[in-house]
Every structure is written in C-alpha cells, then in structure tokens.
Amino acid sequence: MKLRRVLIVDGYTDEPAGLGVPPYIDTYPREIYGALKLASKDNEAYYLTIDDVRKDRREYVRMVEKVDAVIVIAGALVPGRYLSGEPLRDPKEIEYMQLWSDKPLYLVGPAARFGLGGLGGTRTKPLEGVVRIRHNVAKWVYEAAKYGIEYASDYEDEKSYDLRSKALIRGSEVVLQHPNMRIGNLVAEIETYRGCARWVTGGCSFCLDPFYGRPKVRKIEDIVEEVGMLYRFGVRNIRLGRQSDILVYGSKDLGLKEWPKPEPEELRKLFYGIRSRAPSLITLHIDNVNPGTIARNPRESEEALKVVVEYHTPGDVAALGIESVDPKVVKLNNLKVDKEGALKAVEIINKVGAKRGWNGLPHLLPGLNFIAGLPGESKETWKINEELMNEIEKRGLMVRRVNIRKLSILEGSKVSKMISKVKVGKGYEGFRRFVMEWQKRMLRRVLPANTVVRNVVVEKVERGVSYARYPGSYPITFEIPRPMEIGRWVSVVVKRHHARSVVAEVL
C-alpha cells in the first residue's frame, strides 16, 4: 500500500538538541509533511497535537477516517515543566489511539528509538505493540508514499539526509495547521546540523546525540530557504536550536576534531541569509552552546557570539551543558569543562551579550544545566558546583536560568552500561534550595524592578492569574495578577521577583 493521506499526531519532543512542546514546533511534523508532498503534490497530511486529541477524541476519530495511516511523534527525553502543552509520556495514550482507529499507527521521534520516559531519575522503557520508525523518518515516509510501505526503509545515509533537508523546506506548510499560528507566537525549531562534534570520543555518557555518528551539516542555502518558507506562511519566531553547538556550525573541523574552532564568517553567512529572507522576525534565537568550545577557543568563540548578537533579537540564551564541575564526575562521564572553564564561558557570553536590547531584555545570557545522579557523584560534588555559582555572582555576571534535572538513563547510552539505577548523592536537595535563592537574586539582576518588557504573550490563565511569556529560548514567565484573554500580546513592567518568574503589571 502506498501512503497517500496521513494524520500526524504531535505528542511533542524535548531532546538535548531540539524542542517541540508548544509554542514550539520541532522538525518531525515538517519532515513528515514535506516527505509526503515531495513524493506527490496530491498527497495530503493532516496535523493534530496530542492536546487536541485529549480534548476531542471524536475529532481524532473523524480525521482517522480520511487517512491511510496515523504517525505519532513522541519523545520528551529531557525532564521539564511546560506551560502550554503536556508531552505524550504514557504508553496508554498510544494504546487508546490504536483502539480508536482501524488504520495502522507508526511511532516516530526519540520514543521510537529509546522508549518513553524522560522523567528525571528513571530509565526509558521500550514500547511494545507499535511499529517504530527509528531512524530517518523523512526517508521512510517518502519511500512509503512513492513505492509502498512494504518497500520503505528508514536507513540513514548521506543522500537521505539531503532528502530530509528538502522535506523540511517543503513541509513548512504544516505550520498553518498548528494552534499557535492563530496567536502568532509559534516558534519554529531549525536544524543546522545533526550530531555532536564530540562523537569522536563518544560524547557525554548520558547523551543521545553521539548516536547520530559523524555530524551531518545542512547547507546554508537549505536552512535559509526553510526559514524563508516558514516566514512566507506567517511564522515570525525562529530558533536555531537543533544542533549540539551553534558556534561550530560551518567549522572545517566539525566531525574531525573533538573541539572544532568556530568560524565566525560562516555563521555570518547563515544569519545574514536568514535576515535577508525573514526581515521582520519577532524572534531569532539560538539554544545550545558547548562551554568547552568557548573555554578552548575563547577568541574565535567571542567573535562568533558577536555575530549572533549582531543579527538575533534580544532575550536570547546560550544553554551551557555544564552538568557538573566536580573533576571526578567530569572525568568519569567525559564532560566538557572544569570550574575555570565554565567561568570563562559565562564571562565571555556576558562580555558580548549583557547589554539590554529594544525589548527590555539582555541580548544574550548563558543558561546553566546541571545533572544529578551521574556516576562518580558525591556530597562534595554539590559543594564544588555551589562554588561555581558563588563565583559567578561575586564577579557580577548574569545567568538567565539554572536547570537542575535528575539523570534519565537512555537505553543504549554509555551511562546505561555504567549504572542500572539512578542514585542521587547527598547534598542534592541542599543544592536545589541554594539555587532557588540564587536564581531569585540573579533574576533581580537580569530584570530589575520597573523594567519594561515588550512582546509578551498570555499563554495560560489560572485562579485569576494570567501567565505570559515572550516567544524564544527559555522565556521568563510573567505573572499578571488578573485574568486576561489567552493569546493577547502585551507590554509589562516588572514589579516583584520569584525564583523562576516575576510578577508584572500590564502597561
């Protein structure tokens, strides 16, 4: 049977390099839609979010009657709290969708490869009773539509990555079916390359990016064309978030050396191209930056960061996967930096990005990621991490946010062979309490009282309080103490600070 009509159910993804929880849309829906259309312009793909299915089962059943197959996207591998959507984590939801449908159901995304899970301190569980498309989704969909499901393969090779890149361009049209397009705060996650430069040494013990092997890099013209198509369909918020380190995009060393040197002029070509095709973006942000890249290549990294700040929009965050600066944990888990390396990375980002922009937010600040439960962790680990935080504050530097999560053991990862169960060392809870107070002080530094912040969108209303955020990387939540219309764009003035949010009033 050839695939002609498909229902895409977006159960949302959250990976070390890639986010698809609203208001974000990840690459998976776009590559499925695009691959189907590349096979034949007459093919049709319909899109629902998992929240749509939860709210209205009858709409799901009605849509199923129109299609040949259902493709479910799932895999929130990184633990997180979400304001505007809840990822598919329970296998029963997949079972229900199978029961409500007489059409074949296929699972794609990280859940197809590693299983469901992503709750901190747990091990992912492989899924049974569902057909999993584990590798190149675009290739499988294209071949299933062109030649028939029985002839389709998801085997990854160089040509199939080019196909995926083209599918992402063609699949931009699917955004028209996303609920957040009505509000205007949809953020499209863009892939610049797949994989991690540190694949040559196996990468961090817990991470899935080294599974992709040697990094595969998209051409600048393909990325720019994709952004241009998204812009044409009305998307005004873009994040270059689907890569392990944006600073080394275009580096000649990428894929050959563990620590490639950034090449700022290649980044300039990329950002200039994006701005040329999408001149009136509300948001242009990045995500992951390897702190080891900055610590080992400070001059080139600083120049690359200057390029980002020249072309992006303020409120941007460079997420640094520090995980731990305890020397024992760093060595056992092949992490990226020690305490001095982490400090250097934070300092250089502040040097380039601390200036406040037109929307009231600092241009570019670091975000710090820590993981609890890694092999080698002890009570001393948290004291060393605390020393890093104290030094950052003492030097007058700014950090947008600190994320501490318990280790999730992905089946097949190096850490899955090192430990069978997550054990968090003593001192972890004390460190969490320390960070909550530290973040409150830091938030006062990042957003002082009476700061005006523009382009904030109301996303949720609960118990008479409206929760609003600006579209972008790790946005601050503004608590407005009155009910407002969801989807309304406002400017706010900061009044009080919590650890992870601020109380604000509408101007």
Phi and psi in degrees as a GROMACS rama.xvg file:
@    title "Ramachandran Plot"
@    xaxis  label "Phi"
@    yaxis  label "Psi"
@TYPE xy
-89.2059  136.289  LYS-2
-71.9443  126.434  LEU-3
-120.026  -38.9455  ARG-4
-132.484  130.655  ARG-5
-131.867  141.84  VAL-6
-103.526  120.846  LEU-7
-95.0253  121.757  ILE-8
-108.711  113.769  VAL-9
-89.8556  102.249  ASP-10
-85.8294  3.79609  GLY-11
74.6445  144.881  TYR-12
-127.292  148.422  THR-13
-145.328  106.404  ASP-14
-121.143  167.737  GLU-15
-54.4604  -32.0843  PRO-16
-130.304  81.5019  ALA-17
144.45  132.598  GLY-18
-133.657  136.139  LEU-19
-135.321  20.4538  GLY-20
-89.7529  130.663  VAL-21
-49.4298  139.821  PRO-22
-84.8255  16.5874  PRO-23
-88.7385  148.411  TYR-24
-122.626  125.67  ILE-25
-84.8331  -175.715  ASP-26
-74.6974  -26.8468  THR-27
-58.0214  -49.534  TYR-28
-60.7459  -36.533  PRO-29
-71.511  -37.5948  ARG-30
-73.4398  -33.0317  GLU-31
-64.7842  -52.0678  ILE-32
-58.787  -46.463  TYR-33
-66.0868  -41.4997  GLY-34
-64.0996  -39.0936  ALA-35
-63.2147  -42.1035  LEU-36
-73.4682  -31.4781  LYS-37
-65.3976  -34.359  LEU-38
-67.3196  -38.7713  ALA-39
-164.334  130.719  SER-40
-65.3224  -17.453  LYS-41
-83.8693  -11.6031  ASP-42
-66.7859  155.764  ASN-43
-127.723  140.699  GLU-44
-132.347  131.878  ALA-45
-111.978  152.154  TYR-46
-129.376  129.644  TYR-47
-132.368  147.226  LEU-48
-87.4516  161.626  THR-49
-63.5019  -29.5611  ILE-50
-68.7519  -34.0206  ASP-51
-60.08  -44.3296  ASP-52
-64.7912  -41.6666  VAL-53
-63.2079  -37.704  ARG-54
-76.0504  -33.5883  LYS-55
-145.39  87.9644  ASP-56
-62.7639  -34.0872  ARG-57
-64.1726  -35.5896  ARG-58
-65.4961  -39.5979  GLU-59
-60.3252  -48.2953  TYR-60
-61.5507  -40.6512  VAL-61
-63.0014  -41.263  ARG-62
-68.8895  -36.913  MET-63
-60.131  -35.5239  VAL-64
-62.4558  -20.7139  GLU-65
-92.2995  -7.52025  LYS-66
-121.104  169.518  VAL-67
-90.8408  -25.5901  ASP-68
-159.661  158.317  ALA-69
-111.923  130.586  VAL-70
-115.547  117.362  ILE-71
-102.533  128.51  VAL-72
-99.2251  130.388  ILE-73
-155.743  159.916  ALA-74
137.661  67.6787  GLY-75
-88.6662  86.3485  ALA-76
-82.2992  -19.5835  LEU-77
-100.572  121.511  VAL-78
-60.3595  139.519  PRO-79
-164.935  163.563  GLY-80
-109.911  136.901  ARG-81
-126.011  144.813  TYR-82
-93.1164  -36.0277  LEU-83
-118.666  14.4855  SER-84
-178.867  153.424  GLY-85
-123.396  118.837  GLU-86
-61.6671  155.937  PRO-87
-74.1697  111.89  LEU-88
-121.885  -19.9398  ARG-89
-95.8119  120.625  ASP-90
-59.8551  -20.9876  PRO-91
-63.2048  -30.184  LYS-92
-65.6953  -35.6063  GLU-93
-69.1877  -41.0639  ILE-94
-60.2616  -42.1637  GLU-95
-62.5713  -42.9443  TYR-96
-63.586  -33.5337  MET-97
-68.1452  -40.1062  GLN-98
-66.0231  -34.8877  LEU-99
-82.9059  2.38346  TRP-100
-133.695  144.582  SER-101
-103.901  11.6496  ASP-102
-103.321  151.586  LYS-103
-61.7161  143.347  PRO-104
-118.049  132.425  LEU-105
-120.69  140.036  TYR-106
-105.884  131.806  LEU-107
-130.79  171.623  VAL-108
95.547  -176.683  GLY-109
-56.6299  -31.4939  PRO-110
-63.6893  -30.2853  ALA-111
-69.0964  -30.3841  ALA-112
-92.9198  -39.6942  ARG-113
-116.454  -10.5123  PHE-114
95.8226  172.179  GLY-115
-83.1921  160.517  LEU-116
151.765  -127.519  GLY-117
83.892  2.628  GLY-118
-85.816  127.663  LEU-119
-53.0971  138.959  GLY-120
84.3816  11.3623  GLY-121
-123.454  173.588  THR-122
-110.098  136.689  ARG-123
-66.529  149.983  THR-124
-115.248  123.358  LYS-125
-60.8268  146.559  PRO-126
-94.8399  137.283  LEU-127
-110.111  157.264  GLU-128
75.6059  18.81  GLY-129
-143.24  141.434  VAL-130
-77.2783  125.062  VAL-131
-109.253  128.487  ARG-132
-97.9885  102.718  ILE-133
-93.1995  -20.8594  ARG-134
-118.144  -109.466  HIS-135
-82.9511  101.968  ASN-136
-66.4383  -44.0225  VAL-137
-59.3964  -41.8782  ALA-138
-63.5225  -45.4202  LYS-139
-62.6435  -46.7902  TRP-140
-62.6699  -44.1356  VAL-141
-60.4505  -47.4636  TYR-142
-69.7862  -35.6726  GLU-143
-65.3782  -34.2576  ALA-144
-79.9471  -33.2642  ALA-145
-84.7292  -42.3007  LYS-146
-118.472  -19.3041  TYR-147
120.558  147.736  GLY-148
-58.3482  -37.1816  ILE-149
-67.7125  -16.4449  GLU-150
-105.403  2.74646  TYR-151
-84.4548  141.984  ALA-152
-133.549  144.147  SER-153
-103.043  17.0932  ASP-154
-60.0124  131.815  TYR-155
-90.1684  130.483  GLU-156
-149.136  -179.832  ASP-157
-61.4653  -43.8824  GLU-158
-64.5074  -37.3998  LYS-159
-68.8648  -28.1307  SER-160
-69.4074  -37.1646  TYR-161
-62.9881  -40.5795  ASP-162
-60.7168  -43.3052  LEU-163
-60.8762  -41.0176  ARG-164
-61.5979  -42.8279  SER-165
-67.1387  -37.088  LYS-166
-64.4266  -36.7231  ALA-167
-62.5432  -38.0979  LEU-168
-65.932  -51.6037  ILE-169
-65.5429  -30.8338  ARG-170
-81.8585  0.817964  GLY-171
-55.5457  -28.6466  SER-172
-60.9881  -23.8423  GLU-173
-63.5568  -20.985  VAL-174
-59.7257  -24.2845  VAL-175
-63.1673  -19.6037  LEU-176
-96.0603  -0.351626  GLN-177
-83.7094  134.78  HIS-178
-56.3087  -34.1675  PRO-179
-73.4054  -10.6365  ASN-180
-65.8704  -29.5495  MET-181
-67.3043  -31.2875  ARG-182
-83.6078  -35.5968  ILE-183
96.1995  7.47479  GLY-184
-107.959  16.4607  ASN-185
-63.1749  130.984  LEU-186
-110.924  118.875  VAL-187
-89.9472  122.517  ALA-188
-81.2927  127.778  GLU-189
-113.328  134.241  ILE-190
-95.0794  129.314  GLU-191
-103.56  -33.1126  THR-192
-157.543  160.838  TYR-193
-114.379  137.014  ARG-194
105.966  -176.782  GLY-195
-130.014  138.567  CYS-196
-57.8851  -29.1065  ALA-197
-84.6108  12.854  ARG-198
-59.5361  -25.4454  TRP-199
-64.8342  -24.3502  VAL-200
-113.455  8.8426  THR-201
93.6758  -9.58159  GLY-202
69.3043  -171.701  GLY-203
-66.1525  148.42  CYS-204
-60.4738  -29.7244  SER-205
-96.4849  -9.08354  PHE-206
-90.1846  153.375  CYS-207
-97.7527  -16.2388  LEU-208
-58.7058  -37.7801  ASP-209
-61.0544  -18.8062  PRO-210
-60.1682  -25.7106  PHE-211
-75.7979  -8.4029  TYR-212
76.7309  -153.968  GLY-213
-55.5401  131.322  ARG-214
-54.8018  136.915  PRO-215
-108.325  123.056  LYS-216
-106.24  132.653  VAL-217
-80.2496  147.491  ARG-218
-69.8202  145.997  LYS-219
-55.8215  -43.4601  ILE-220
-63.1769  -33.0196  GLU-221
-68.8818  -43.3796  ASP-222
-63.3607  -45.6958  ILE-223
-63.6295  -40.2833  VAL-224
-63.69  -40.806  GLU-225
-62.9008  -47.3253  GLU-226
-60.6845  -41.0041  VAL-227
-60.4127  -40.3276  GLY-228
-67.9628  -43.0821  MET-229
-60.2959  -41.716  LEU-230
-62.5511  -41.6336  TYR-231
-60.4603  -35.6913  ARG-232
-84.877  0.800155  PHE-233
109.897  -0.606895  GLY-234
-72.9714  131.382  VAL-235
-122.157  8.724  ARG-236
-132.387  119.679  ASN-237
-126.139  137.126  ILE-238
-128.001  125.619  ARG-239
-84.7246  78.5224  LEU-240
-114.602  -9.23244  GLY-241
-98.8922  71.5563  ARG-242
-167.675  159.785  GLN-243
-78.7409  -22.6608  SER-244
-160.806  104.523  ASP-245
-64.025  -27.2066  ILE-246
-64.4288  -25.5841  LEU-247
-101.048  9.94031  VAL-248
-59.6328  131.35  TYR-249
84.3266  -2.4173  GLY-250
-70.4434  136.659  SER-251
-65.4156  -22.0169  LYS-252
-85.429  -11.0521  ASP-253
-64.3716  122.654  LEU-254
95.6366  -13.4763  GLY-255
-110.695  -35.8124  LEU-256
-122.948  151.459  LYS-257
-66.3014  -34.3382  GLU-258
-123.654  75.9504  TRP-259
-63.9577  147.923  PRO-260
-83.1911  133.534  LYS-261
-61.5058  147.626  PRO-262
-121.062  92.0021  GLU-263
-53.8588  -34.5412  PRO-264
-69.0048  -29.9541  GLU-265
-67.6701  -40.8732  GLU-266
-62.9286  -39.2515  LEU-267
-60.3864  -43.4099  ARG-268
-58.6003  -42.1885  LYS-269
-64.7951  -52.5588  LEU-270
-66.8441  -38.8847  PHE-271
-62.5599  -42.7019  TYR-272
-61.4456  -42.8081  GLY-273
-62.4993  -46.7932  ILE-274
-64.8166  -31.4729  ARG-275
-68.4613  -38.509  SER-276
-86.6594  -21.9652  ARG-277
-134.505  72.4493  ALA-278
-71.2545  -23.8573  PRO-279
-114.326  41.5842  SER-280
-65.5929  141.853  LEU-281
-78.9491  -38.5955  ILE-282
-133.525  132.293  THR-283
-137.847  102.719  LEU-284
-123.875  169.778  HIS-285
-116.654  -173.112  ILE-286
-140.226  -97.2869  ASP-287
-72.0741  134.886  ASN-288
-132.464  129.941  VAL-289
-78.3813  117.111  ASN-290
-61.0373  -26.913  PRO-291
-66.2376  -32.049  GLY-292
-62.1074  -46.0566  THR-293
-68.2671  -44.0814  ILE-294
-63.4869  -35.2531  ALA-295
-92.139  -21.7717  ARG-296
-132.407  63.4684  ASN-297
-62.9819  -40.4268  PRO-298
-67.5255  -50.0375  ARG-299
-64.7048  -37.0381  GLU-300
-66.3511  -41.0999  SER-301
-61.5718  -42.2652  GLU-302
-65.9421  -38.7501  GLU-303
-65.1429  -41.1909  ALA-304
-64.6545  -34.6756  LEU-305
-63.2977  -36.8581  LYS-306
-63.0807  -44.93  VAL-307
-56.7588  -49.4925  VAL-308
-65.926  -29.7726  VAL-309
-65.341  -35.3487  GLU-310
-109.915  -17.6918  TYR-311
-81.2263  -168.992  HIS-312
-115.197  149.106  THR-313
-62.5005  161.137  PRO-314
93.0118  11.4956  GLY-315
-78.8734  155.289  ASP-316
-134.846  130.539  VAL-317
-98.4213  103.049  ALA-318
-76.6968  119.083  ALA-319
-102.111  115.404  LEU-320
-81.128  76.4879  GLY-321
-77.7071  -45.0691  ILE-322
70.3149  -50.9477  GLU-323
-169.169  147.621  SER-324
-113.692  11.3461  VAL-325
-67.5673  119.209  ASP-326
-52.7471  -37.0649  PRO-327
-66.6479  -44.3064  LYS-328
-67.3327  -40.4859  VAL-329
-58.454  -46.1026  VAL-330
-68.5801  -46.9879  LYS-331
-64.559  -31.8149  LEU-332
-107.747  8.94285  ASN-333
53.8924  47.6244  ASN-334
-78.9768  -172.196  LEU-335
-102.19  -39.9463  LYS-336
-142.567  155.513  VAL-337
-91.4433  -170.233  ASP-338
-62.1891  -43.7735  LYS-339
-66.2291  -38.3994  GLU-340
-64.1133  -40.2926  GLY-341
-64.919  -42.6857  ALA-342
-61.6153  -41.5741  LEU-343
-61.7238  -43.1553  LYS-344
-62.5043  -45.0597  ALA-345
-63.5946  -40.9111  VAL-346
-63.7532  -45.4295  GLU-347
-67.218  -40.2851  ILE-348
-63.1833  -41.6407  ILE-349
-63.5952  -40.4133  ASN-350
-57.9389  -40.0457  LYS-351
-85.5668  -37.7429  VAL-352
-115.711  1.72712  GLY-353
-73.1072  -19.0731  ALA-354
-62.0956  140.072  LYS-355
-78.8641  140.901  ARG-356
-102.261  -172.212  GLY-357
-64.4195  -24.8215  TRP-358
-93.532  6.68754  ASN-359
94.0083  -5.15319  GLY-360
-104.786  148.146  LEU-361
-57.5197  148.165  PRO-362
-60.9044  -56.4411  HIS-363
-149.395  119.711  LEU-364
-124.273  156.289  LEU-365
-77.9078  151.086  PRO-366
-116.659  144.053  GLY-367
-112.229  130.289  LEU-368
-111.383  130.362  ASN-369
-123.521  148.495  PHE-370
-123.563  131.006  ILE-371
-99.952  141.2  ALA-372
101.021  7.14938  GLY-373
-71.2839  149.019  LEU-374
-53.7351  137.93  PRO-375
93.6398  -7.15987  GLY-376
-69.1643  144.42  GLU-377
-147.46  -178.678  SER-378
-60.1023  -34.5489  LYS-379
-64.1983  -30.3761  GLU-380
-53.0559  -46.088  THR-381
-73.9438  -28.0596  TRP-382
-66.354  -41.5346  LYS-383
-66.8314  -42.232  ILE-384
-63.4335  -37.148  ASN-385
-65.3443  -37.3105  GLU-386
-59.864  -40.3489  GLU-387
-60.2741  -46.5108  LEU-388
-63.6084  -42.8143  MET-389
-62.4234  -39.0353  ASN-390
-68.2154  -38.6223  GLU-391
-59.2166  -46.4199  ILE-392
-66.4317  -41.4424  GLU-393
-60.9638  -35.9555  LYS-394
-81.3462  1.86017  ARG-395
75.2612  21.7622  GLY-396
-85.7334  164.339  LEU-397
-117.182  144.096  MET-398
-130.925  132.18  VAL-399
-69.0948  -47.0057  ARG-400
-160.222  157.037  ARG-401
-118.7  128.981  VAL-402
-116.773  117.696  ASN-403
-113.209  124.243  ILE-404
-134.639  153.623  ARG-405
-79.9176  146.214  LYS-406
-57.294  134.288  LEU-407
-105.778  124.296  SER-408
-88.1119  111.641  ILE-409
-87.0334  128.877  LEU-410
-58.0882  128.668  GLU-411
96.1083  -15.8031  GLY-412
-71.8301  163.325  SER-413
-60.9632  -39.0659  LYS-414
-67.9989  -24.9891  VAL-415
-67.0812  -20.7194  SER-416
-94.0755  -13.5784  LYS-417
-89.7705  -36.6183  MET-418
-139.358  151.985  ILE-419
-99.2207  -22.1204  SER-420
-143.308  145.714  LYS-421
-78.1401  125.842  VAL-422
-124.051  118.831  LYS-423
-93.0286  128.413  VAL-424
-68.746  157.491  GLY-425
-61.6551  145.378  LYS-426
102.127  -12.7155  GLY-427
-64.0663  -48.2829  TYR-428
-64.4397  -37.4697  GLU-429
-63.1084  -38.8023  GLY-430
-66.0583  -39.8324  PHE-431
-60.185  -44.0349  ARG-432
-64.6766  -40.9234  ARG-433
-59.2586  -44.6333  PHE-434
-66.054  -36.785  VAL-435
-59.741  -44.2646  MET-436
-70.5412  -39.1405  GLU-437
-62.3191  -43.1367  TRP-438
-65.7072  -35.0217  GLN-439
-63.3378  -44.0622  LYS-440
-65.1475  -39.7309  ARG-441
-67.4537  -37.9457  MET-442
-64.7332  -33.7899  LEU-443
-63.4735  -32.4242  ARG-444
-74.5347  -40.4772  ARG-445
-72.2873  -42.673  VAL-446
-131.158  81.7444  LEU-447
-60.5961  156.498  PRO-448
-54.6549  142.78  ALA-449
76.5264  6.75144  ASN-450
-69.835  135.653  THR-451
-95.5289  127.603  VAL-452
-119.06  130.879  VAL-453
-106.136  162.261  ARG-454
61.8431  50.9526  ASN-455
-103.862  137.082  VAL-456
-115.95  129.941  VAL-457
-72.0577  120.973  VAL-458
-109.778  -24.1726  GLU-459
-154.218  145.357  LYS-460
-128.569  126.891  VAL-461
-147.764  126.253  GLU-462
52.8832  42.4304  ARG-463
79.6635  4.02588  GLY-464
-113.268  132.787  VAL-465
-98.1818  132.984  SER-466
-108.908  123.713  TYR-467
-130.663  148.604  ALA-468
-142.688  157.346  ARG-469
-87.6286  148.906  TYR-470
-67.7754  134.578  PRO-471
150.792  -166.437  GLY-472
-78.8294  122.915  SER-473
46.7324  58.0749  TYR-474
-69.3648  145.89  PRO-475
-72.238  139.637  ILE-476
-90.0925  129.304  THR-477
-105.579  122.593  PHE-478
-93.802  114.939  GLU-479
-105.808  115.632  ILE-480
-76.4369  50.8586  PRO-481
-163.234  150.536  ARG-482
-71.3243  138.378  PRO-483
-136.94  166.298  MET-484
-70.8115  127.797  GLU-485
-63.9284  133.462  ILE-486
97.0085  -4.12432  GLY-487
-77.1783  135.457  ARG-488
-94.5429  130.52  TRP-489
-140.642  165.415  VAL-490
-107.677  141.683  SER-491
-129.126  159.887  VAL-492
-119.465  132.017  VAL-493
-73.2346  134.282  VAL-494
-117.12  -52.223  LYS-495
-137.594  163.995  ARG-496
-122.769  137.21  HIS-497
-107.522  -171.326  HIS-498
-72.5832  -37.3523  ALA-499
-122.13  1.69079  ARG-500
-151.024  170.258  SER-501
-129.739  150.713  VAL-502
-89.7846  133.032  VAL-503
-140.117  161.969  ALA-504
-118.553  147.296  GLU-505
-77.6242  135.843  VAL-506
